[in-house]
């Protein structure tokens, strides 16, 4: 049939020579202006091929084998041509060559650890080190529950979550608030997977499982104004020696500065720079957690503490307290590790001070934060200014309350601290 007139030739692809100086052989099928290359799945050393005339050289090794493979492929083509002629149809070049089997795409499995790790990496890359460590803690707890076995996201259902919560309560003896804290970390990661359409929204187990039930009132962490004064007036030499005195002294300074500094926490204390001290009268800084601006008048004793650690000819970019050294802690991750180390020592010596003074609460830097708000309440300061002021129920609400009042109101309230 005229429409099925096809010619076949052999070519060696010189443009595809490999490292061993071998090139693949192809059949070139021509039909009018159309052509198609059909791989013979043979590689021959180019030294055995005459590229000008497209034929094997006489010195070619294994020539008989190559001829056999080529002849078999030509017979297959001729059979298709004859069949098309008998059927009276026009042959398409697309009919030549092996049909590629359709790929059956396997469902991609998504694992919870993979999503945790990805989120943690994002947080660390953007210097959200504290948040990254929180999610790492949540992941470690989850992996301890599964005994190190990673699990698919879609396998997490309400039954799994109930088992996980029970394990944390019974086996790990964690408090309800801690259990809720760990579950919220897992919830956030699964919510991210839903937003990215990794899993469908209707597969989110937290649609039914409520984390809010894992919550309990925290014990009070505030001490009396009289106890604050006892801490301030304590002769540290009576409980320390030459080596430990600086440690006791620094711990107390951090505690007192926090108490007199609007309950500033130790993270924000550590990152304070002289640029945050305005005319030696006010402290103005942005909270690391909420990113909100805080501004208040420095109390005389707080000024003395700043002066105590002040270096001669300090720069505006220098840290106020000797916690960080940019030449040693160059990254945020390194700074947070140093801060953890420093916080443990501060709390260790605050605890000793509290025990010596027979204060019923375990003394930590965070007690100063709670005591700031509580002492003001007991001094009759307007509840609307300090109610929830230092995060008793929500850090976010705390900052909203503080932002809604003039600095002069906060300054006047703080005059009741001592």
PyMOL commands that set and color helices and strands:
alter all, ss='L'
color gray80, all
select helices_A, chain A and resi 2-4+14-16+46-48+63-87+93-95+112-125+129-145+153-155+158-170+176-195+201-203+205-207+211-213+225-233+236-238+245-260+266-271+274-276+300-308+332-356+365-378+383-386+395-403+407-414
alter helices_A, ss='H'
color red, helices_A
select strands_A, chain A and resi 7-12+22-31+34-45+49-50+55-56+277-278+282-286+293-297
alter strands_A, ss='S'
color yellow, strands_A
deselect
rebuild
show_as cartoon
